């Protein structure tokens, strides 16, 4: 009873100040996207934002959607993002499972998080001469490997949060009943951490799709990603087409987020149904 008196329950409703802060934060995050969306439907030849707009047109959105350059860059970004996210998630999952209970856990964790600590420009400067010697500059494989290095810390953090709380008793019980290592991994461990693996894939794909610093150093004119083409056009000519391209980029990121939420819920439901059976 004394403990309950000293530590009262958290109220169900938040106060006025937290609501105001949350509302202001939401407005600050949403307003730039509203402005970009308004610029993308501007019928003028110049970048201008007016309320209400004088001329609404889908001209720039249609131009970006049917442009071979933008479509090629979008396809390239999607290929690199999926491949890099897959490799990063596999490596992060294998590393997280292998260092459980190891005396080198802290050392391996630090190594896995190094790309997150080191500035991207430094990483790009380090990768460039190595990729040049290996003949990977300007290739899709070089982009995938470079994006894997950049995204693997996010994949590892996501997976490790689930692996770190994994109950080893379940695996030991399965082993005592005669299950081998691969059976325990396939039927016990991986189903339990499946939501974290899915989340790791989504986070890594989103980070890879938005990556521009590494891509500027490695990509060639034939392997440019969507952000690189956007940056190149921004330097050369500021037009409403850039706003339209930004809308497509934001829409893809939102789609990745929605897919991640749906896939995570599916993984959780499957895990619960497996436990019940």
Buried (B, 14 or more C-beta within 10 A) or exposed (E): EEEEEEEEEEEEEEEEEEEEEEEEEEEEEEEEEEEBBBBBBBEBEEEEEEEEBEEEBEBBBEBBBEBEEBEBBBEBBBBBBBBBBBBBBBBBBEBBBEBEEEEEBEEBBEEBBEBBEEEBEEBBEEBBEEBEEEEBBBBBBBBBBBBBBBBBBBBBBBBBBBBEEBEEEEBEEBBEEEBEEEEBBEEBBEBBBBBBBBBBBBBBBBBBBBBBBBBBBBBEEEBBBBBBBBBBBEEEEEBBBBBBBBBBBBEBBEEBEEBBEEBBEEBEEEBEEEEEE
